[in-house]
């Protein structure tokens, strides 16, 4: 029988404030950043998703920034944000995108490195594990940066605007609720 957890302390889970507005802001920012990152990291040519989602190569940093700016404009309309709030939100988003986009290139390089390691005549488990831990650390850094951007954006909005944004989203179950049964 193998030992499952050799450390005396279990890792602590990061707890965020239990606020629906923060959750909504998180969804909006994560969706935008994730979409930009995933597209940049993984779209290497036409895919199987059909014409609206088909990209011919990775998005440029300018395209990613444009998509993020469009998302901020959409959010601003939804909550009746002032011009000053929009400028602050754009600054937060641009800074976050600039911090997160380079990770996409490293992710693409790591994927190529993993393919090489797995195609080698001898599997080097130590190198695979090193690559895995590097990617986990990279994902953790992105996650921390996204949470920072979410908190910064939430502070720009008034409590009324956060409530308005919260009211625009469905209650528990989210967007996928109709797809779940039982």
N, C-alpha and C positions, 0 to 999 in steps of 0.2 A: 504494500500500500504506500502511495506517495504522500508526502506532506503537502497540503494545499496552500497554507499561508505560514511562512516562516517568520514574518515580521511580528513583533509584539503589538504594534499598533495598526489598526486598520486605517487606510487613507481617509481623510476627512472629505466629505462632499462640500463643494462650494454652494453656499446658500445665498440666493438673491432675495431681495425684499419681495414679499408676497403681494405684488401689485399688478392688477390686470393691465394698467397702462404701460408698465415696464415690459410686460410680456408682449403687448402689441407693438411697442417700439422695437423690441427685440426681433419680432417676426419680420417687420418691415426692413430693418437694417440687415438682418441675416439673409433674408431672401435676396436683397439686392447684391450684397457682397458675395453671397454664395453663387448666385447666378453668374456674376462676373468672373469669379474664380474658376468655377467649374467649366465655363465656356472657354476661358483662357487656357486652362490646364489640359482639358481633355478633347477639345474640338480640333482634330487634326485634319479634317476634311468632311465631305458629306457624310451624314449619319443616317440612321434609320428612323428618324423622327418626323420626316416629312418636311416640305418646303418652309413652313414658318420657323422651324427650329434649326434649319440647316445652315451651317456656317462653313465657309471655305478657309479653314485655317484658324489659328488662335486670334482672338480679338486684340487689337492694339491697345496700349494704355489710354490713348485718347478716346477710343470707342468705349472702353470700360468706364472712364470718367464721365463720358456723355450719358451712358446708361444710368450711372449713379445719380447724375444731376437730374435726369428725367424723373427718377424715383423720388428725389427730394421735392421737385416741383409738384408731383402728384400728391405727395403727402401734405405739402403746404396748402394746396387747394382744399383737401379734405378737412383740414383743421382751421382754415382761415388764418394762416400764419401771416404775420406782418413781414414786410420786406427785410427788416432787421433780423427776424427769426430765420427767414429763408437764407440769408447770407451766412448766419451762424451755422445752420444745418448743412449748407453746402461746404463750408470750411471743415466741419467735422467729418463729413463723408469723404471729401477729397483727401484729407489727412489719413483716414482709415484705409482708403483704397491704395494710397501710395505705400502704406506700410504692409498691406496684405498682398498686393499683386506680385511682388517679387517671389513670394512663396509658390506661386503657380509655376514659375520657371523651375524652381528647385523640385517641385513635385513631378514635373515632366521629366527632368533629369533622373530623379529617383526611380521612376517607372522604367526608364531605359536601363538603368543600372540593375534593377531587379530582374529584368528580362535577360540581361547578360549573365547574371549570377545563376539564374535557373536554367539557362541553356548551356552552361559550362559542363565539361565532361565529369567533373566532380563537384558536388554541391557543397559549398562552403557555408555551413550553418552560422558560423560566427559573423561572417560578413552580412548575411541575411538579417540576423538579429540586430546588428549595428544599424543597418539601413532602416529596419522597423522602428527602433528606438528614436532614430533621428526624425523619422516621419511623425511619430507620436509627439515628440517635442515640438515639431513645427506646427502640427495641428493645435496643440495646446497654446502656443504663442498666438496663433491666429484667433483662437477662441477668446483668449484674454483681451486681445485688441478689439475684437468685435463687441465684447461686453463693455469695454471702456467707451467705445463709440456710442453704444446704445444708451449708457448712463448719461453721457455728455448730451446727446440729442434729447433725452427725456427732460433734462434740466432746462433746456432751451424753451420747451413748450410749457404753457401754463397748465395748472391742474384741470381747468375746464377743457383745454385742447386735448389733453391726454384722455380725459373721459370721453370726449367726442370721438376720438380715434378708437378707443376701447369699444364704444357702442357700435362702431362700423363692422366689427368682427363678430362671428357667431359665438355663442357660449360654448362651454366644454364640448369637445368633439371636433372643433375646428372645421376646416374646409373638407376634410375627408369623411366626416361623420356619415353622410348618405351612403358611402361605399361599405361601411361596416354593418354587419348584421348581428343581431342578438343582444 
